[in-house]
Amino acid sequence: MKRILTLLLVLITISYSNAQERCGFDIMHDKLMSSDTNYGNHVQKMNAHWSAIQNAMINPLGNYIYNGYGQEYVIPVVVHVIHTGGSVGTIYNPHDTVIDNAIDYLNQTYAATWPSYVDTNNGGVRFPIKFVLAKRSSSCGSTSGIIRINGTSLSGYSSDGVKLSGSSGASEADVKALSRWNNRDYYNIWVVNKIDGKDGTSGSFTAGYAYFPGANDTIDGTVILATRMKAGFSTLPHELGHAFNLYHTFEGDGGGASCPSNTTCSAQGDLVCDTDPHKRNASTCPSDAAYNTCTGLTWANAYTHKNIMDYSSCRNRFTSGQRTRWLDALTTYRPGLGSSIAALDTGANTIAASCTPSTTTHNPYNMGIVKVALSDMTSNSTTSQYANPFGYTDRTCQQRSTMIQDKSYTLSIDGGTSNNQDVEVYIDYNNDGTFGTGENVYSGSNATTFSTSYAAPTSGVTTCTPLRMRVIVDWFNNTITGPCYNPQYGEVEDFSVLFKPASDTVTITNSITAGSNPTCSAGSVTFTASASKTLSSPSYQWYLNSAPVGSNSATYTASSLSTGTYYVRCLVKYTGACYSDSMMSNVIPLTVNGTTVTPSVSIAASSSTICSGTSVTFTPTPTNGGTSPTYQWKLNGSNIATGSTYTTTTLSNGDQVSCVMTSNATCA
């Protein structure tokens, strides 16, 4: 029996190693492009927007995007495990630890810190993002971010899972309807048993798929096999690439039959200019020295065969161009994920509103709320024809704007683009659940976009408590009569705002300075964090690249680093005017040039025995002298000359000639 068991384990290992993984993105993307006019138009607009950025060489996100160490976006995710009744820990119902490890692997892949992948000093690229399992539920309660649902009630799910392109299995929409959270505040990941009857343990199979921004709310998100929701399997970071507008690097290869067109890199292929056009590598890994038949260059030219968005078996990196496109998608088309507070621990919530409006006419007129931005909140939404429930969404637990009394901020609201609308904005300043006198803070009329300067009040407002803000939009020919108005065609959304007292108006900055920089691998550099005012109960967390380092101290010493460039920053937490607060420092690049070397020099004379008055030349032989060492010649301990050689005719018997070399080697 023991021998049989061993043989079975070997066969299982071989089955996994021979399995060929593919992605279902192209199938679903092409299907929507041909069947969903709204999606098709949205993709065209996204591509035009991207092309304009590339052609004008515009970087709308700021310079931080190029090195990935500026503002960090925290994205709440919800993992919906659609199992078949098996206990937690079985093949189709992975344990929480497995899912936690998969999310950690996802983050390390995007941070270029996964141990077997290239880091930022060897071709890797860091994204300033972090995926976190949600901690706030859609109803303001606490959650683990992992939801488990038995999917056997759906016809065909137990035997075939989700139907993608096959003829059997449960429909995608039905599976996702079992558990789906607002995709404007959470990114949804569905872990399923099978796709088209295949579970990923043998043969060729679809490992997962995701949608570009703009897909209908009922299907937007990622579907992934339970057998691929594991650390080290590149399916999850691959699909999250699609979720933020990354095509396959082989986009346009005709299923692997032809080379993608690439005369204009910003408008053809994967629309990214630092990846090479190529045919897909189906579960293979060509050598770096082999030639890419689509470019005539070796794969080492851009290492596209090792890109996460290929199909190869050696995927281990993204490019800086992909990072720019990914972050542009986040900030332009999924901004609510970046400003959502659903990844924070639950705290005080807004009190219930006295009324909850709804849209009276479900309609296709593209009227409603598309985006609301105020201070640190940028929340995207959907117009009323997609709103659920009709026309009203309470987002007070997920979207919050934090402001300081007597400061001014820009309030902007985007509506649908087809019809002009009116807008009214209310804030429950006294936190009594109603919007009374003096709480109508903005009115706009007969437009599709609105913008105004909003001054946070200095009095008459409850501070340090989340307050309800209501935004109502409707067709301009109607009259919004008050905060409980039911729009005919428009939409109502509630958010939370929090005012800090004016006493906190001193802008706090956290800056760090470095000692000797650049340094060498055997050297050390000390960094010091300094706040612009005295903080209450400060604590410090230092980061080297994206990894936490050091101790809870205002100083951090980096030492014994290998050659390369590193990025150091410090997060300071402190007790603020309202609650625990934090601030991130500036980023300092630390350059480590190489191994410390010891310079030395020896000298030789043109003749070892001379007569008085005879010329003799001394020549140095440097070790670790660098490219341009300098020399100080000494006669009997006194400086006598400089230069690469020393010639004299005045030596006397017993004179001593020596040389002091000054090296310009990087780490001498």
C-alpha positions as CSV (number, residue, x, y, z in Angstrom):
1,M,0.0,0.0,0.0
2,K,2.8,2.4,0.8
3,R,4.3,2.0,-2.7
4,I,0.9,2.6,-4.3
5,L,0.4,5.8,-2.3
6,T,3.8,7.1,-3.3
7,L,3.1,6.4,-6.9
8,L,-0.3,8.3,-6.7
9,L,1.4,11.3,-5.2
10,V,3.9,11.4,-8.1
11,L,1.2,11.1,-10.6
12,I,-0.7,14.0,-9.0
13,T,2.4,16.1,-9.1
14,I,2.9,15.3,-12.8
15,S,-0.7,16.2,-13.5
16,Y,-0.3,19.7,-12.0
17,S,3.0,20.3,-13.8
18,N,1.5,19.3,-17.2
19,A,-1.6,21.4,-16.7
20,Q,-1.9,24.3,-19.1
21,E,-3.5,27.4,-17.7
22,R,-5.3,30.1,-19.7
23,C,-7.3,33.2,-18.9
24,G,-10.9,33.8,-19.8
25,F,-10.6,37.6,-20.1
26,D,-10.4,37.7,-23.9
27,I,-13.6,35.6,-24.2
28,M,-15.6,37.8,-21.8
29,H,-14.1,41.1,-23.0
30,D,-14.9,40.3,-26.7
31,K,-18.4,39.1,-25.7
32,L,-19.2,42.4,-24.0
33,M,-17.6,44.5,-26.8
34,S,-20.1,42.9,-29.2
35,S,-23.2,42.7,-26.9
36,D,-23.0,45.6,-24.5
37,T,-23.0,49.0,-26.1
38,N,-22.3,50.8,-22.9
39,Y,-19.3,48.7,-22.2
40,G,-18.0,49.0,-25.7
41,N,-18.3,52.8,-25.6
42,H,-16.6,52.9,-22.3
43,V,-13.6,50.9,-23.5
44,Q,-13.3,53.2,-26.5
45,K,-13.3,56.2,-24.2
46,M,-10.7,54.6,-21.9
47,N,-8.4,53.8,-24.9
48,A,-8.8,57.4,-26.2
49,H,-8.0,58.8,-22.8
50,W,-4.9,56.6,-22.6
51,S,-3.7,57.4,-26.1
52,A,-4.0,61.1,-25.3
53,I,-1.9,60.7,-22.2
54,Q,0.7,58.8,-24.1
55,N,0.8,61.0,-27.2
56,A,1.1,64.2,-25.1
57,M,3.5,62.5,-22.7
58,I,1.3,63.6,-19.8
59,N,1.6,62.0,-16.4
60,P,-1.6,62.9,-14.6
61,L,-0.7,61.0,-11.5
62,G,2.5,62.9,-10.6
63,N,6.1,61.8,-10.5
64,Y,5.6,59.3,-7.7
65,I,4.1,56.9,-10.3
66,Y,7.4,56.3,-11.9
67,N,9.1,54.8,-8.8
68,G,6.0,53.7,-7.0
69,Y,6.9,55.1,-3.6
70,G,4.5,58.1,-3.3
71,Q,0.9,57.9,-2.1
72,E,-0.1,54.3,-1.3
73,Y,-3.7,53.2,-2.2
74,V,-5.4,50.7,0.1
75,I,-8.0,48.7,-1.8
76,P,-10.6,46.7,0.1
77,V,-11.4,43.2,-1.3
78,V,-14.1,40.7,-0.5
79,V,-13.5,37.1,-1.3
80,H,-16.7,35.1,-1.9
81,V,-16.0,31.4,-1.7
82,I,-18.7,29.6,-3.6
83,H,-18.2,26.0,-2.4
84,T,-20.1,22.8,-2.9
85,G,-20.8,21.8,0.7
86,G,-17.3,20.6,1.6
87,S,-15.9,21.6,5.0
88,V,-13.5,24.5,5.2
89,G,-10.0,23.3,4.1
90,T,-11.2,21.0,1.4
91,I,-10.3,21.5,-2.3
92,Y,-13.2,23.8,-3.2
93,N,-13.5,25.5,0.2
94,P,-10.0,26.9,0.9
95,H,-9.1,27.8,4.5
96,D,-8.9,31.4,5.6
97,T,-5.1,31.0,6.0
98,V,-4.8,29.9,2.3
99,I,-6.8,33.0,1.3
100,D,-4.8,35.3,3.6
101,N,-1.6,33.9,2.1
102,A,-2.9,34.4,-1.5
103,I,-3.7,38.1,-0.7
104,D,-0.2,38.5,0.8
105,Y,1.3,37.0,-2.3
106,L,-0.8,39.3,-4.4
107,N,0.6,42.3,-2.5
108,Q,4.2,41.1,-2.7
109,T,3.8,40.5,-6.5
110,Y,2.7,44.1,-7.0
111,A,5.4,45.3,-4.6
112,A,8.1,43.3,-6.4
113,T,9.1,41.6,-3.1
114,W,7.9,38.0,-3.6
115,P,11.1,36.0,-2.9
116,S,11.2,34.1,-6.3
117,Y,10.4,37.2,-8.4
118,V,12.7,40.0,-9.5
119,D,12.9,42.9,-7.2
120,T,13.2,46.6,-8.0
121,N,16.9,46.4,-8.5
122,N,16.7,43.6,-11.0
123,G,13.8,44.5,-13.3
124,G,10.9,44.5,-11.0
125,V,8.4,47.4,-10.6
126,R,6.7,48.4,-7.4
127,F,3.0,49.5,-7.4
128,P,2.0,51.9,-4.6
129,I,-1.0,49.8,-3.7
130,K,-2.1,47.3,-1.1
131,F,-5.0,44.9,-1.2
132,V,-6.7,44.3,2.2
133,L,-9.5,42.0,3.1
134,A,-12.4,44.3,4.0
135,K,-13.1,44.9,7.7
136,R,-16.3,46.9,7.3
137,S,-19.4,45.2,5.9
138,S,-21.8,46.9,3.6
139,S,-24.2,47.3,6.5
140,C,-21.6,48.9,8.8
141,G,-20.8,45.8,10.8
142,S,-17.4,44.0,11.1
143,T,-16.3,41.4,8.6
144,S,-13.4,39.1,7.8
145,G,-13.7,39.9,4.2
146,I,-14.2,36.2,3.4
147,I,-17.8,35.2,2.6
148,R,-18.6,31.5,2.2
149,I,-21.7,30.5,0.2
150,N,-22.9,27.0,-0.7
151,G,-23.5,27.1,-4.5
152,T,-25.1,23.7,-4.9
153,S,-28.6,25.4,-5.1
154,L,-27.6,26.6,-8.6
155,S,-28.3,24.1,-11.4
156,G,-25.0,22.7,-12.9
157,Y,-22.7,24.3,-10.4
158,S,-21.7,21.2,-8.4
159,S,-20.7,19.3,-11.5
160,D,-19.4,22.1,-13.8
161,G,-19.0,25.3,-11.8
162,V,-19.3,28.5,-13.7
163,K,-20.2,28.5,-17.4
164,L,-17.8,30.6,-19.4
165,S,-17.7,29.3,-23.0
166,G,-19.0,25.8,-22.5
167,S,-22.5,24.4,-22.6
168,S,-22.9,23.4,-19.0
169,G,-22.5,25.0,-15.6
170,A,-24.2,27.8,-13.7
171,S,-24.4,31.2,-15.3
172,E,-21.9,33.7,-14.1
173,A,-24.6,36.2,-13.1
174,D,-26.4,33.7,-11.0
175,V,-23.2,32.6,-9.2
176,K,-22.3,36.2,-8.4
177,A,-25.8,37.1,-7.3
178,L,-25.3,34.6,-4.4
179,S,-22.9,37.1,-2.8
180,R,-21.9,40.5,-4.3
181,W,-20.9,43.7,-2.5
182,N,-20.9,47.2,-4.0
183,N,-18.1,47.2,-6.6
184,R,-17.5,50.9,-6.1
185,D,-16.4,50.4,-2.5
186,Y,-15.0,46.8,-2.6
187,Y,-13.3,44.7,-5.2
188,N,-15.1,41.4,-5.5
189,I,-13.3,38.1,-6.0
190,W,-15.3,34.9,-6.5
191,V,-13.5,31.6,-5.7
192,V,-15.3,28.8,-7.6
193,N,-15.0,25.1,-7.8
194,K,-14.8,24.8,-11.6
195,I,-14.9,26.9,-14.8
196,D,-16.5,25.0,-17.8
197,G,-16.2,21.8,-15.8
198,K,-12.5,22.0,-15.2
199,D,-11.0,22.5,-11.7
200,G,-7.4,23.2,-12.7
201,T,-5.9,19.9,-11.5
202,S,-5.2,18.5,-14.9
203,G,-5.2,19.2,-18.6
204,S,-6.0,22.6,-20.1
205,F,-8.3,24.8,-18.2
206,T,-9.4,28.4,-17.6
207,A,-7.8,29.5,-14.3
208,G,-9.8,32.7,-14.0
209,Y,-11.0,35.9,-15.6
210,A,-11.7,39.5,-14.8
211,Y,-13.3,42.6,-16.4
212,F,-12.1,46.0,-17.3
213,P,-13.7,48.9,-15.5
214,G,-17.1,49.7,-17.1
215,A,-18.6,46.2,-17.0
216,N,-22.1,46.0,-15.5
217,D,-22.1,46.0,-11.7
218,T,-23.8,42.5,-11.7
219,I,-20.7,40.8,-13.2
220,D,-17.7,43.2,-12.5
221,G,-14.9,41.5,-10.5
222,T,-12.6,38.5,-10.7
223,V,-13.5,34.8,-10.9
224,I,-10.7,32.3,-9.9
225,L,-10.5,28.6,-9.4
226,A,-10.1,27.5,-5.8
227,T,-7.1,25.5,-6.9
228,R,-5.4,28.7,-8.1
229,M,-6.3,30.9,-5.1
230,K,-2.9,30.2,-3.5
231,A,0.3,31.9,-2.8
232,G,2.8,31.5,-5.7
233,F,0.1,31.0,-8.4
234,S,0.2,34.0,-10.7
235,T,-3.5,33.8,-11.7
236,L,-4.6,36.3,-9.1
237,P,-2.1,39.1,-9.9
238,H,-2.7,38.4,-13.6
239,E,-6.5,38.9,-13.2
240,L,-6.1,42.0,-11.1
241,G,-4.0,43.3,-13.9
242,H,-7.1,43.0,-16.2
243,A,-9.3,44.5,-13.5
244,F,-7.2,47.7,-13.8
245,N,-7.0,47.9,-17.6
246,L,-4.0,45.7,-18.5
247,Y,-4.4,43.7,-21.6
248,H,-2.4,40.5,-22.2
249,T,1.0,41.4,-23.5
250,F,0.3,39.3,-26.6
251,E,-2.9,41.3,-27.3
252,G,-3.7,41.0,-31.0
253,D,-1.8,37.7,-31.7
254,G,-4.8,36.0,-33.2
255,G,-4.9,33.2,-30.7
256,G,-1.1,32.7,-31.1
257,A,-1.2,32.5,-34.9
258,S,0.4,35.9,-35.8
259,C,2.5,38.8,-34.4
260,P,0.5,41.7,-33.0
261,S,0.6,45.0,-34.9
262,N,2.8,47.4,-33.1
263,T,3.6,50.4,-35.3
264,T,2.0,52.7,-32.7
265,C,2.6,51.2,-29.3
266,S,0.2,53.4,-27.5
267,A,-2.7,52.5,-29.8
268,Q,-2.0,48.8,-30.7
269,G,-1.3,45.6,-29.0
270,D,-1.4,45.9,-25.2
271,L,-1.2,49.7,-25.5
272,V,1.9,49.8,-23.3
273,C,5.2,50.9,-24.8
274,D,7.7,49.1,-22.7
275,T,6.5,45.6,-23.5
276,D,7.5,43.9,-26.7
277,P,4.8,42.5,-29.1
278,H,4.9,38.7,-29.2
279,K,2.9,35.6,-29.6
280,R,1.6,34.0,-26.4
281,N,3.9,31.6,-24.5
282,A,1.5,28.9,-23.5
283,S,2.9,27.4,-20.3
284,T,6.4,27.5,-21.7
285,C,9.4,29.7,-20.9
286,P,11.8,30.6,-23.7
287,S,15.4,31.4,-22.7
288,D,16.4,35.0,-22.4
289,A,18.9,34.5,-25.2
290,A,16.3,33.1,-27.6
291,Y,14.8,35.4,-30.2
292,N,11.3,36.8,-30.2
293,T,10.1,36.2,-33.7
294,C,7.9,39.3,-33.6
295,T,10.7,41.7,-33.0
296,G,13.9,40.0,-34.1
297,L,15.3,40.8,-30.7
298,T,16.1,38.5,-27.8
299,W,13.6,38.0,-25.1
300,A,16.1,39.8,-22.8
301,N,15.3,43.0,-24.6
302,A,12.2,43.6,-22.5
303,Y,11.7,40.3,-20.7
304,T,8.1,40.3,-21.9
305,H,8.1,36.5,-21.7
306,K,8.4,36.8,-18.0
307,N,5.6,39.4,-17.7
308,I,2.7,38.6,-15.4
309,M,0.3,39.4,-18.2
310,D,1.7,36.6,-20.5
311,Y,0.8,32.9,-20.3
312,S,4.4,31.7,-19.8
313,S,5.5,29.4,-16.9
314,C,8.1,31.9,-15.6
315,R,6.0,35.1,-15.0
316,N,7.7,37.3,-12.4
317,R,7.3,41.0,-13.2
318,F,5.4,44.0,-14.4
319,T,6.8,47.0,-16.3
320,S,6.7,50.7,-15.4
321,G,4.4,51.4,-18.3
322,Q,1.9,48.8,-17.0
323,R,2.1,50.4,-13.6
324,T,1.2,53.8,-15.1
325,R,-1.8,52.4,-17.0
326,W,-2.9,50.4,-13.9
327,L,-2.8,53.4,-11.6
328,D,-4.5,55.6,-14.2
329,A,-7.4,53.1,-14.3
330,L,-7.6,53.1,-10.5
331,T,-7.7,56.9,-10.1
332,T,-9.8,57.6,-13.2
333,Y,-12.3,54.7,-13.4
334,R,-12.2,53.0,-10.0
335,P,-11.4,55.9,-7.6
336,G,-13.9,54.8,-5.0
337,L,-11.7,51.7,-4.3
338,G,-8.8,54.0,-3.5
339,S,-10.7,56.2,-1.2
340,S,-12.9,53.5,0.4
341,I,-12.6,53.2,4.2
342,A,-13.9,49.6,4.1
343,A,-10.4,48.2,4.9
344,L,-10.4,50.1,8.2
345,D,-11.6,48.7,11.5
346,T,-15.2,49.6,12.3
347,G,-15.7,52.7,14.5
348,A,-18.4,55.2,15.1
349,N,-21.0,55.3,12.3
350,T,-23.4,58.0,11.2
351,I,-26.8,57.8,12.8
352,A,-29.7,56.6,10.7
353,A,-31.3,59.1,8.3
354,S,-34.9,60.1,8.9
355,C,-35.8,59.3,5.3
356,T,-34.4,57.2,2.4
357,P,-35.5,58.5,-1.0
358,S,-35.8,56.4,-4.1
359,T,-36.0,57.0,-7.8
360,T,-39.6,56.8,-9.0
361,T,-38.9,55.9,-12.7
362,H,-36.2,53.3,-13.5
363,N,-34.9,54.6,-16.8
364,P,-32.2,54.4,-19.5
365,Y,-31.6,58.2,-19.6
366,N,-28.1,58.2,-18.1
367,M,-29.0,60.5,-15.3
368,G,-27.7,60.3,-11.7
369,I,-24.4,60.4,-9.8
370,V,-21.2,59.3,-11.5
371,K,-18.6,60.8,-9.2
372,V,-18.4,62.8,-6.0
373,A,-15.1,64.3,-4.8
374,L,-14.5,66.3,-1.6
375,S,-11.2,66.6,0.3
376,D,-9.7,63.1,0.5
377,M,-12.7,61.3,-0.9
378,T,-13.2,60.5,-4.6
379,S,-16.2,58.2,-4.9
380,N,-17.4,56.9,-8.3
381,S,-20.9,55.6,-8.7
382,T,-23.3,54.5,-11.3
383,T,-26.2,56.3,-12.9
384,S,-29.8,55.5,-12.0
385,Q,-30.5,52.9,-14.7
386,Y,-28.0,50.6,-12.9
387,A,-28.6,51.7,-9.3
388,N,-29.7,49.1,-6.8
389,P,-31.9,49.7,-5.0
390,F,-33.6,52.2,-7.3
391,G,-31.9,55.4,-7.0
392,Y,-30.6,55.3,-3.4
393,T,-27.3,54.1,-2.0
394,D,-26.1,54.5,1.6
395,R,-22.3,54.6,1.4
396,T,-21.6,56.2,4.8
397,C,-19.7,53.2,6.0
398,Q,-17.4,53.0,3.0
399,Q,-16.8,56.6,1.8
400,R,-15.8,59.4,4.1
401,S,-14.4,62.9,3.6
402,T,-12.3,64.3,6.4
403,M,-11.9,68.1,6.7
404,I,-10.6,70.7,9.1
405,Q,-12.9,73.5,10.3
406,D,-12.3,76.9,8.5
407,K,-10.4,75.2,5.7
408,S,-11.7,75.4,2.1
409,Y,-12.1,72.4,-0.2
410,T,-13.4,71.8,-3.7
411,L,-16.7,69.9,-3.9
412,S,-17.2,68.4,-7.4
413,I,-20.1,66.2,-8.7
414,D,-20.3,64.5,-12.1
415,G,-23.7,63.4,-13.4
416,G,-24.6,61.4,-16.5
417,T,-23.6,62.9,-19.8
418,S,-26.8,62.6,-21.7
419,N,-29.1,65.1,-19.9
420,N,-28.6,68.2,-17.8
421,Q,-29.5,67.9,-14.2
422,D,-29.9,69.8,-10.9
423,V,-28.1,68.9,-7.7
424,E,-28.6,69.5,-4.0
425,V,-26.1,68.7,-1.3
426,Y,-26.9,68.5,2.5
427,I,-24.8,67.8,5.6
428,D,-26.3,66.9,8.9
429,Y,-24.1,69.3,10.9
430,N,-25.8,68.7,14.3
431,N,-26.0,65.0,13.8
432,D,-29.7,64.6,14.6
433,G,-30.6,62.4,11.7
434,T,-32.5,65.1,9.7
435,F,-31.3,67.8,7.3
436,G,-32.6,71.0,8.8
437,T,-32.2,74.8,8.4
438,G,-28.7,75.8,7.3
439,E,-27.7,72.2,6.3
440,N,-28.3,72.7,2.5
441,V,-24.6,73.3,1.6
442,Y,-24.8,73.5,-2.2
443,S,-27.3,73.9,-5.1
444,G,-26.5,73.5,-8.7
445,S,-28.7,73.6,-11.8
446,N,-29.0,72.7,-15.5
447,A,-25.6,71.0,-16.0
448,T,-23.9,67.6,-16.1
449,T,-20.9,68.5,-14.0
450,F,-20.7,70.7,-10.9
451,S,-17.9,72.3,-8.9
452,T,-17.8,74.7,-6.0
453,S,-15.5,75.9,-3.2
454,Y,-16.8,74.6,0.1
455,A,-15.7,76.2,3.4
456,A,-15.8,73.9,6.3
457,P,-17.8,75.8,9.1
458,T,-16.0,77.1,12.2
459,S,-19.1,76.7,14.4
460,G,-22.4,75.0,14.6
461,V,-21.0,71.6,13.6
462,T,-20.4,68.4,15.5
463,T,-16.7,67.6,15.3
464,C,-14.9,64.3,15.5
465,T,-18.0,62.4,14.6
466,P,-19.0,60.9,11.2
467,L,-21.9,63.0,9.8
468,R,-24.2,62.2,7.0
469,M,-23.8,64.0,3.7
470,R,-26.6,63.6,1.1
471,V,-26.2,64.3,-2.6
472,I,-29.4,64.4,-4.7
473,V,-29.4,64.7,-8.5
474,D,-32.4,64.8,-10.9
475,W,-33.5,66.0,-14.4
476,F,-33.2,69.8,-14.5
477,N,-36.9,70.2,-15.5
478,N,-37.9,68.8,-12.1
479,T,-37.5,70.6,-8.8
480,I,-35.6,69.0,-5.9
481,T,-37.9,70.0,-3.0
482,G,-35.8,68.9,-0.1
483,P,-33.5,66.2,1.4
484,C,-36.3,63.6,1.3
485,Y,-37.1,64.3,-2.4
486,N,-37.7,61.2,-4.5
487,P,-36.0,61.8,-7.9
488,Q,-38.0,61.0,-11.0
489,Y,-34.9,60.0,-13.1
490,G,-31.9,60.8,-10.9
491,E,-30.3,59.3,-7.9
492,V,-29.5,59.9,-4.2
493,E,-26.3,58.9,-2.4
494,D,-25.3,59.3,1.2
495,F,-21.7,59.6,2.3
496,S,-20.0,60.5,5.6
497,V,-18.0,63.6,6.5
498,L,-15.8,64.1,9.5
499,F,-14.7,67.6,10.7
500,K,-11.6,68.0,12.8
501,P,-11.5,71.0,15.1
502,A,-9.9,74.2,13.9
503,S,-7.2,73.7,16.6
504,D,-5.8,71.0,14.4
505,T,-5.3,73.4,11.5
506,V,-1.5,73.5,12.0
507,T,-0.4,71.4,9.0
508,I,1.7,68.5,10.3
509,T,4.4,67.3,8.1
510,N,6.7,64.3,8.6
511,S,10.0,64.7,6.9
512,I,13.1,62.4,7.1
513,T,16.7,63.2,6.5
514,A,19.6,60.8,5.8
515,G,23.2,60.6,6.8
516,S,25.9,59.6,4.3
517,N,24.0,58.9,1.0
518,P,25.0,57.2,-1.3
519,T,26.7,54.6,0.7
520,C,28.5,51.2,0.2
521,S,27.3,47.7,1.1
522,A,29.4,47.5,4.2
523,G,28.5,51.0,5.3
524,S,25.4,52.3,7.1
525,V,23.1,55.3,6.8
526,T,20.9,56.7,9.6
527,F,17.6,58.3,8.8
528,T,15.7,60.6,11.2
529,A,12.0,61.5,11.2
530,S,10.9,64.9,12.3
531,A,7.4,66.2,12.6
532,S,6.6,69.9,12.2
533,K,5.0,70.1,15.6
534,T,5.1,68.1,18.9
535,L,2.9,65.0,18.6
536,S,1.0,63.2,21.3
537,S,2.1,59.6,21.8
538,P,3.9,59.1,18.5
539,S,5.0,55.7,17.2
540,Y,7.1,55.0,14.2
541,Q,7.1,52.4,11.4
542,W,10.0,52.5,8.9
543,Y,9.8,51.0,5.5
544,L,12.6,49.9,3.2
545,N,11.0,49.7,-0.2
546,S,7.6,48.3,0.9
547,A,8.9,46.1,3.7
548,P,8.6,47.2,7.4
549,V,12.0,47.5,9.0
550,G,13.6,49.0,12.1
551,S,12.1,49.6,15.6
552,N,9.6,52.0,17.0
553,S,12.0,54.9,16.9
554,A,12.4,58.3,15.3
555,T,15.7,57.0,13.7
556,Y,16.5,54.0,11.5
557,T,19.9,52.8,10.5
558,A,20.2,50.9,7.2
559,S,23.3,48.7,6.9
560,S,24.8,45.8,5.0
561,L,22.6,46.3,1.9
562,S,23.5,44.9,-1.5
563,T,24.2,47.1,-4.5
564,G,21.1,49.0,-5.8
565,T,18.6,51.7,-5.1
566,Y,16.3,51.5,-2.1
567,Y,13.4,53.8,-1.0
568,V,13.1,54.7,2.7
569,R,10.0,56.3,4.3
570,C,8.5,56.5,7.8
571,L,4.8,56.2,8.9
572,V,4.2,58.1,12.2
573,K,1.1,57.4,14.2
574,Y,-0.1,59.7,16.9
575,T,-3.1,60.8,18.9
576,G,-4.8,63.6,16.9
577,A,-7.5,66.0,17.8
578,C,-10.3,63.4,17.2
579,Y,-8.7,60.0,17.2
580,S,-5.6,58.1,16.3
581,D,-4.1,59.6,13.2
582,S,-1.1,59.0,11.0
583,M,1.1,60.6,8.4
584,M,3.5,59.3,5.9
585,S,6.9,61.0,5.4
586,N,8.6,62.0,2.2
587,V,10.5,59.2,0.4
588,I,14.3,59.2,0.3
589,P,16.1,57.1,-2.4
590,L,19.1,55.4,-0.8
591,T,21.9,54.4,-3.3
592,V,24.2,51.6,-2.4
593,N,27.0,51.6,-4.9
594,G,28.9,48.4,-4.2
595,T,31.2,46.4,-1.9
596,T,33.6,48.4,0.3
597,V,37.2,48.0,-1.0
598,T,40.6,48.8,0.6
599,P,42.9,50.9,-1.7
600,S,46.6,50.3,-1.6
601,V,49.6,51.3,-3.7
602,S,53.1,50.0,-4.3
603,I,56.0,51.9,-6.0
604,A,58.9,50.8,-8.1
605,A,62.1,52.8,-9.2
606,S,63.5,52.8,-12.7
607,S,66.8,51.7,-11.2
608,S,67.6,50.3,-7.7
609,T,71.3,51.6,-7.8
610,I,72.2,55.0,-9.0
611,C,75.1,57.5,-8.9
612,S,74.8,60.9,-7.4
613,G,73.0,63.3,-9.8
614,T,71.6,60.5,-11.9
615,S,67.9,60.7,-12.9
616,V,65.5,58.1,-11.4
617,T,61.7,57.7,-11.9
618,F,59.3,56.2,-9.4
619,T,56.1,54.7,-10.8
620,P,53.1,53.7,-8.6
621,T,51.0,50.5,-9.0
622,P,47.5,51.2,-7.5
623,T,45.0,48.6,-6.1
624,N,41.4,49.7,-6.0
625,G,42.5,53.2,-7.0
626,G,39.4,53.9,-9.1
627,T,39.4,55.5,-12.5
628,S,41.5,58.6,-11.6
629,P,43.6,58.2,-8.4
630,T,45.8,61.0,-7.3
631,Y,49.3,60.8,-5.8
632,Q,51.3,62.7,-3.2
633,W,55.0,61.9,-3.4
634,K,57.1,62.3,-0.2
635,L,60.8,62.6,0.3
636,N,61.9,61.6,3.8
637,G,58.3,62.2,5.0
638,S,57.9,65.6,3.4
639,N,55.7,66.4,0.5
640,I,57.8,66.8,-2.6
641,A,55.6,66.4,-5.7
642,T,52.3,65.2,-7.2
643,G,51.5,63.4,-10.4
644,S,51.3,59.8,-11.8
645,T,55.1,59.5,-11.6
646,Y,58.0,61.2,-9.7
647,T,61.4,61.9,-11.3
648,T,64.4,63.4,-9.5
649,T,68.2,63.8,-9.9
650,T,68.9,65.1,-6.4
651,L,68.7,62.0,-4.2
652,S,71.3,61.3,-1.6
653,N,72.4,58.1,-0.1
654,G,69.8,56.9,2.4
655,D,66.9,59.1,1.2
656,Q,63.4,57.5,1.4
657,V,60.8,58.0,-1.3
658,S,57.2,57.2,-0.5
659,C,53.8,57.8,-2.1
660,V,50.3,58.4,-0.7
661,M,47.5,57.5,-3.1
662,T,44.0,58.9,-2.9
663,S,41.5,56.6,-4.5
664,N,38.3,57.7,-6.3
665,A,36.8,54.2,-6.4
666,T,33.2,54.3,-5.4
667,C,33.4,52.4,-2.2
668,A,37.1,52.9,-1.3
